[in-house]
Amino acid sequence: MAFNVFIDTEFTDFLDPQLISIGLVAESGEEFYAELPYDIKACSAFVKEAVLPLLGYAPHAEVTMEDLYGKITQWLRIIRPTNEDIFICYDYQTDWDLFYDALDGRVPPWCKRRLVADRINELLRYEYHKQNRLPEHHALNDAKANCYAFREPA
């Protein structure tokens, strides 16, 4: 058996992405969200306009990069079904890269990566944001939408 956890990240820009926020949503409903310190000068115009205004509303979300490893791995251990592998499901390579970097390359051996871009139904993803009145380009909202819109092939 495998257990899916959906990830989304927000980052400074595409050329030199620095993690700004990370959202993880387990298929069983548990959520993890963190925001990190960032250099506004490193942020693209799009990030300044669409991402940064969505930050700062989640209580206790601000963490340092030094604390992020412990917080993510502790959460993963808590939500992990007994002796099952967890699949970290991402729809964009940079999400995995930033997750890997946040864990300083020390991804637990029971965490496997899984590219699911071709399994995310875009209409369902859009519907999720609309129905729940949650803006896109927020890591937790987008991870929740991907979880909702994920479909295994029949």
DRENLO-99348 format. One line per field, with one value per atom (N, C-alpha, C): residue number from 1; residue in three letters; atom name; x, y, z. Coordinates in steps of 0.02 Angstrom, whole numbers. Layout:
! residues N
nr [NUM,...]
rest [ALA,...]
atom [CA,...]
px [X,...]
py [Y,...]
pz [Z,...]
//
This chain:
! residues 154
nr [1,1,1,2,2,2,3,3,3,4,4,4,5,5,5,6,6,6,7,7,7,8,8,8,9,9,9,10,10,10,11,11,11,12,12,12,13,13,13,14,14,14,15,15,15,16,16,16,17,17,17,18,18,18,19,19,19,20,20,20,21,21,21,22,22,22,23,23,23,24,24,24,25,25,25,26,26,26,27,27,27,28,28,28,29,29,29,30,30,30,31,31,31,32,32,32,33,33,33,34,34,34,35,35,35,36,36,36,37,37,37,38,38,38,39,39,39,40,40,40,41,41,41,42,42,42,43,43,43,44,44,44,45,45,45,46,46,46,47,47,47,48,48,48,49,49,49,50,50,50,51,51,51,52,52,52,53,53,53,54,54,54,55,55,55,56,56,56,57,57,57,58,58,58,59,59,59,60,60,60,61,61,61,62,62,62,63,63,63,64,64,64,65,65,65,66,66,66,67,67,67,68,68,68,69,69,69,70,70,70,71,71,71,72,72,72,73,73,73,74,74,74,75,75,75,76,76,76,77,77,77,78,78,78,79,79,79,80,80,80,81,81,81,82,82,82,83,83,83,84,84,84,85,85,85,86,86,86,87,87,87,88,88,88,89,89,89,90,90,90,91,91,91,92,92,92,93,93,93,94,94,94,95,95,95,96,96,96,97,97,97,98,98,98,99,99,99,100,100,100,101,101,101,102,102,102,103,103,103,104,104,104,105,105,105,106,106,106,107,107,107,108,108,108,109,109,109,110,110,110,111,111,111,112,112,112,113,113,113,114,114,114,115,115,115,116,116,116,117,117,117,118,118,118,119,119,119,120,120,120,121,121,121,122,122,122,123,123,123,124,124,124,125,125,125,126,126,126,127,127,127,128,128,128,129,129,129,130,130,130,131,131,131,132,132,132,133,133,133,134,134,134,135,135,135,136,136,136,137,137,137,138,138,138,139,139,139,140,140,140,141,141,141,142,142,142,143,143,143,144,144,144,145,145,145,146,146,146,147,147,147,148,148,148,149,149,149,150,150,150,151,151,151,152,152,152,153,153,153,154,154,154]
rest [MET,MET,MET,ALA,ALA,ALA,PHE,PHE,PHE,ASN,ASN,ASN,VAL,VAL,VAL,PHE,PHE,PHE,ILE,ILE,ILE,ASP,ASP,ASP,THR,THR,THR,GLU,GLU,GLU,PHE,PHE,PHE,THR,THR,THR,ASP,ASP,ASP,PHE,PHE,PHE,LEU,LEU,LEU,ASP,ASP,ASP,PRO,PRO,PRO,GLN,GLN,GLN,LEU,LEU,LEU,ILE,ILE,ILE,SER,SER,SER,ILE,ILE,ILE,GLY,GLY,GLY,LEU,LEU,LEU,VAL,VAL,VAL,ALA,ALA,ALA,GLU,GLU,GLU,SER,SER,SER,GLY,GLY,GLY,GLU,GLU,GLU,GLU,GLU,GLU,PHE,PHE,PHE,TYR,TYR,TYR,ALA,ALA,ALA,GLU,GLU,GLU,LEU,LEU,LEU,PRO,PRO,PRO,TYR,TYR,TYR,ASP,ASP,ASP,ILE,ILE,ILE,LYS,LYS,LYS,ALA,ALA,ALA,CYS,CYS,CYS,SER,SER,SER,ALA,ALA,ALA,PHE,PHE,PHE,VAL,VAL,VAL,LYS,LYS,LYS,GLU,GLU,GLU,ALA,ALA,ALA,VAL,VAL,VAL,LEU,LEU,LEU,PRO,PRO,PRO,LEU,LEU,LEU,LEU,LEU,LEU,GLY,GLY,GLY,TYR,TYR,TYR,ALA,ALA,ALA,PRO,PRO,PRO,HIS,HIS,HIS,ALA,ALA,ALA,GLU,GLU,GLU,VAL,VAL,VAL,THR,THR,THR,MET,MET,MET,GLU,GLU,GLU,ASP,ASP,ASP,LEU,LEU,LEU,TYR,TYR,TYR,GLY,GLY,GLY,LYS,LYS,LYS,ILE,ILE,ILE,THR,THR,THR,GLN,GLN,GLN,TRP,TRP,TRP,LEU,LEU,LEU,ARG,ARG,ARG,ILE,ILE,ILE,ILE,ILE,ILE,ARG,ARG,ARG,PRO,PRO,PRO,THR,THR,THR,ASN,ASN,ASN,GLU,GLU,GLU,ASP,ASP,ASP,ILE,ILE,ILE,PHE,PHE,PHE,ILE,ILE,ILE,CYS,CYS,CYS,TYR,TYR,TYR,ASP,ASP,ASP,TYR,TYR,TYR,GLN,GLN,GLN,THR,THR,THR,ASP,ASP,ASP,TRP,TRP,TRP,ASP,ASP,ASP,LEU,LEU,LEU,PHE,PHE,PHE,TYR,TYR,TYR,ASP,ASP,ASP,ALA,ALA,ALA,LEU,LEU,LEU,ASP,ASP,ASP,GLY,GLY,GLY,ARG,ARG,ARG,VAL,VAL,VAL,PRO,PRO,PRO,PRO,PRO,PRO,TRP,TRP,TRP,CYS,CYS,CYS,LYS,LYS,LYS,ARG,ARG,ARG,ARG,ARG,ARG,LEU,LEU,LEU,VAL,VAL,VAL,ALA,ALA,ALA,ASP,ASP,ASP,ARG,ARG,ARG,ILE,ILE,ILE,ASN,ASN,ASN,GLU,GLU,GLU,LEU,LEU,LEU,LEU,LEU,LEU,ARG,ARG,ARG,TYR,TYR,TYR,GLU,GLU,GLU,TYR,TYR,TYR,HIS,HIS,HIS,LYS,LYS,LYS,GLN,GLN,GLN,ASN,ASN,ASN,ARG,ARG,ARG,LEU,LEU,LEU,PRO,PRO,PRO,GLU,GLU,GLU,HIS,HIS,HIS,HIS,HIS,HIS,ALA,ALA,ALA,LEU,LEU,LEU,ASN,ASN,ASN,ASP,ASP,ASP,ALA,ALA,ALA,LYS,LYS,LYS,ALA,ALA,ALA,ASN,ASN,ASN,CYS,CYS,CYS,TYR,TYR,TYR,ALA,ALA,ALA,PHE,PHE,PHE,ARG,ARG,ARG,GLU,GLU,GLU,PRO,PRO,PRO,ALA,ALA,ALA]
atom [N,CA,C,N,CA,C,N,CA,C,N,CA,C,N,CA,C,N,CA,C,N,CA,C,N,CA,C,N,CA,C,N,CA,C,N,CA,C,N,CA,C,N,CA,C,N,CA,C,N,CA,C,N,CA,C,N,CA,C,N,CA,C,N,CA,C,N,CA,C,N,CA,C,N,CA,C,N,CA,C,N,CA,C,N,CA,C,N,CA,C,N,CA,C,N,CA,C,N,CA,C,N,CA,C,N,CA,C,N,CA,C,N,CA,C,N,CA,C,N,CA,C,N,CA,C,N,CA,C,N,CA,C,N,CA,C,N,CA,C,N,CA,C,N,CA,C,N,CA,C,N,CA,C,N,CA,C,N,CA,C,N,CA,C,N,CA,C,N,CA,C,N,CA,C,N,CA,C,N,CA,C,N,CA,C,N,CA,C,N,CA,C,N,CA,C,N,CA,C,N,CA,C,N,CA,C,N,CA,C,N,CA,C,N,CA,C,N,CA,C,N,CA,C,N,CA,C,N,CA,C,N,CA,C,N,CA,C,N,CA,C,N,CA,C,N,CA,C,N,CA,C,N,CA,C,N,CA,C,N,CA,C,N,CA,C,N,CA,C,N,CA,C,N,CA,C,N,CA,C,N,CA,C,N,CA,C,N,CA,C,N,CA,C,N,CA,C,N,CA,C,N,CA,C,N,CA,C,N,CA,C,N,CA,C,N,CA,C,N,CA,C,N,CA,C,N,CA,C,N,CA,C,N,CA,C,N,CA,C,N,CA,C,N,CA,C,N,CA,C,N,CA,C,N,CA,C,N,CA,C,N,CA,C,N,CA,C,N,CA,C,N,CA,C,N,CA,C,N,CA,C,N,CA,C,N,CA,C,N,CA,C,N,CA,C,N,CA,C,N,CA,C,N,CA,C,N,CA,C,N,CA,C,N,CA,C,N,CA,C,N,CA,C,N,CA,C,N,CA,C,N,CA,C,N,CA,C,N,CA,C,N,CA,C,N,CA,C,N,CA,C,N,CA,C,N,CA,C,N,CA,C,N,CA,C,N,CA,C,N,CA,C,N,CA,C,N,CA,C,N,CA,C,N,CA,C,N,CA,C,N,CA,C,N,CA,C,N,CA,C,N,CA,C,N,CA,C,N,CA,C,N,CA,C,N,CA,C,N,CA,C,N,CA,C,N,CA,C,N,CA,C,N,CA,C,N,CA,C]
px [42,0,44,16,50,1,28,-12,11,-35,-18,-20,31,34,48,6,12,50,96,139,131,136,143,189,226,270,259,277,283,355,382,453,465,526,542,537,567,563,586,578,594,669,707,778,819,804,840,789,750,695,718,694,704,636,631,567,538,474,437,386,350,301,293,270,261,197,158,96,96,76,70,1,-32,-99,-100,-116,-122,-189,-191,-255,-307,-286,-331,-354,-328,-353,-306,-255,-209,-171,-155,-122,-60,-11,49,61,77,91,145,193,245,264,282,308,378,423,493,512,564,590,614,605,626,652,690,717,671,637,589,623,688,723,733,729,737,671,616,550,534,505,483,423,407,349,285,279,221,214,269,268,248,275,257,183,155,85,36,53,5,17,79,95,102,143,158,96,46,-13,-52,-40,-76,-40,19,58,38,54,46,-21,-65,-131,-138,-93,-96,-58,-92,-57,-1,54,111,143,132,159,232,254,321,373,420,473,539,593,658,674,719,740,771,804,835,783,724,671,627,629,582,591,652,665,628,638,608,532,505,432,400,430,403,409,468,478,435,426,383,311,287,219,211,260,256,253,293,292,223,192,127,73,73,18,30,91,108,71,33,4,61,49,100,135,201,244,227,192,176,223,236,272,224,253,217,242,195,214,203,258,254,236,173,145,153,186,198,179,160,142,193,244,295,362,413,478,507,498,527,497,434,404,445,461,502,571,602,669,672,623,622,607,564,551,616,651,714,765,769,815,795,729,705,724,727,748,823,858,931,953,912,927,914,891,880,806,781,712,708,660,654,647,677,676,607,558,490,449,482,451,476,431,447,419,452,427,382,332,285,260,279,255,184,136,65,32,73,44,-9,2,-45,-105,-108,-164,-206,-188,-226,-276,-340,-392,-398,-379,-377,-445,-498,-565,-585,-568,-582,-540,-478,-434,-464,-486,-517,-581,-622,-684,-671,-618,-602,-589,-548,-533,-597,-638,-699,-748,-763,-813,-793,-729,-705,-681,-685,-665,-593,-549,-479,-437,-397,-356,-301,-286,-229,-164,-108,-41,-29,-64,-51,-36,22,46,-4,-35,-82,-146,-172,-232,-220,-162,-147,-135,-104,-95,-163,-209,-276,-313,-306,-340,-312,-247,-217,-241,-247,-272,-344,-385,-454,-460,-416,-420,-382,-348,-308,-353,-338,-376,-328,-333,-295,-329,-290,-323,-365,-420,-466,-436]
py [-60,0,62,114,179,232,285,339,403,441,501,564,605,672,720,771,819,880,903,959,1016,1077,1135,1184,1222,1273,1339,1391,1457,1478,1512,1529,1595,1621,1690,1702,1659,1666,1601,1596,1534,1525,1579,1573,1548,1574,1554,1545,1491,1485,1476,1520,1515,1504,1455,1436,1494,1509,1559,1524,1475,1438,1368,1323,1253,1227,1192,1162,1087,1047,975,954,912,888,812,775,703,685,628,607,594,585,575,641,698,763,805,775,815,865,922,976,1001,1023,1055,1117,1172,1234,1273,1300,1341,1397,1453,1511,1526,1543,1555,1627,1651,1717,1718,1774,1780,1851,1858,1922,1950,2004,2033,2054,2071,2090,2031,1970,1910,1888,1921,1901,1931,1891,1916,1963,2000,2045,2004,1946,1903,1882,1861,1839,1897,1956,2014,2030,2020,2037,1982,1919,1864,1821,1815,1769,1805,1856,1889,1915,1943,1967,1912,1849,1793,1766,1792,1768,1804,1771,1804,1794,1754,1745,1681,1634,1571,1578,1568,1574,1523,1544,1499,1467,1496,1467,1486,1542,1565,1520,1495,1453,1473,1454,1464,1402,1410,1353,1299,1321,1273,1229,1258,1220,1180,1195,1165,1089,1065,993,955,977,943,946,1003,1010,966,965,924,850,828,757,733,775,757,748,795,790,727,713,653,589,587,528,520,576,573,548,571,553,488,462,401,340,306,242,193,150,104,67,75,39,49,101,114,167,162,215,274,333,394,417,432,461,537,574,647,664,685,696,769,781,849,854,915,925,968,988,1032,1015,1004,980,1024,1089,1134,1121,1099,1082,1027,974,920,946,984,1009,1050,1094,1136,1094,1044,998,962,935,900,946,1008,1056,1073,1080,1096,1042,980,924,912,958,954,887,862,798,737,747,691,669,653,631,561,550,483,429,371,319,294,304,283,337,393,445,438,427,419,478,496,551,524,564,543,605,608,662,645,689,675,727,766,819,791,732,704,671,674,645,699,762,817,842,838,862,938,975,1048,1079,1050,1076,1067,1009,997,1042,1054,1099,1169,1193,1259,1261,1208,1203,1207,1173,1174,1245,1282,1351,1394,1386,1426,1410,1346,1325,1344,1340,1355,1427,1466,1537,1544,1501,1502,1525,1578,1602,1553,1552,1512,1547,1513,1538,1547,1506,1497,1423,1406,1337,1287,1304,1257,1251,1306,1304,1262,1272,1235,1161,1144,1074,1041,1077,1051,1040,1088,1083,1024,1013,956,890,887,827,813,864,858,837,863,853,792,757,699,640,608,549,497,436,380,358,334,309,247,241,185,119]
pz [0,0,0,-28,-28,-6,20,48,14,-14,-51,-8,-16,14,-44,-50,-105,-80,-122,-103,-153,-128,-171,-135,-174,-146,-182,-148,-179,-169,-219,-218,-253,-245,-266,-341,-381,-454,-486,-552,-587,-598,-603,-619,-560,-500,-440,-384,-386,-339,-266,-224,-152,-120,-77,-46,-5,-17,22,67,38,78,50,94,74,106,66,90,75,123,113,137,97,114,104,158,153,124,89,60,115,177,233,264,238,260,302,332,374,331,362,326,363,323,350,308,341,304,341,303,334,286,316,279,304,257,273,260,294,278,205,172,102,90,36,16,-38,-23,-70,-135,-131,-193,-240,-214,-255,-287,-268,-292,-360,-404,-469,-459,-510,-508,-495,-528,-518,-444,-415,-345,-299,-312,-271,-277,-335,-347,-325,-340,-330,-268,-246,-191,-124,-122,-58,-21,-57,-20,16,-1,30,92,106,163,228,284,349,383,354,384,425,416,453,518,575,638,645,672,687,625,565,504,492,520,507,542,502,528,495,526,494,453,405,365,410,464,510,545,559,594,546,483,435,430,428,423,479,540,597,595,577,575,521,461,407,424,445,457,517,567,623,598,557,530,488,445,403,445,499,543,576,596,630,583,521,475,438,441,404,431,388,410,427,475,500,444,442,395,321,304,234,206,141,107,96,97,80,12,-33,-97,-93,-103,-105,-177,-187,-253,-273,-328,-351,-424,-445,-515,-552,-517,-546,-514,-554,-529,-474,-479,-428,-359,-357,-292,-258,-296,-267,-248,-293,-280,-216,-206,-146,-83,-89,-34,-15,-65,-55,-20,-44,-14,58,70,137,186,162,204,200,169,164,134,87,55,97,159,206,205,146,140,171,216,246,191,201,149,132,176,163,127,110,69,-3,-48,-119,-157,-211,-252,-307,-324,-376,-414,-478,-521,-542,-527,-541,-586,-622,-664,-712,-739,-786,-752,-686,-649,-613,-624,-594,-646,-630,-674,-665,-716,-710,-697,-725,-712,-639,-610,-540,-495,-516,-477,-475,-533,-538,-495,-501,-463,-388,-365,-294,-270,-306,-286,-286,-337,-343,-287,-278,-228,-158,-143,-76,-66,-119,-118,-91,-116,-95,-154,-145,-200,-219,-284,-308,-288,-296,-282,-207,-168,-97,-89,-61,-62,-33,24,54,12,-11,-54,-116,-147,-209,-196,-139,-122,-109,-75,-63,-129,-174,-239,-279,-277,-312,-282,-217,-184,-208,-209,-230,-303,-346,-418,-443,-398,-416,-434,-490,-512,-539,-512,-539,-603,-651,-712,-696,-732,-719,-741]
//
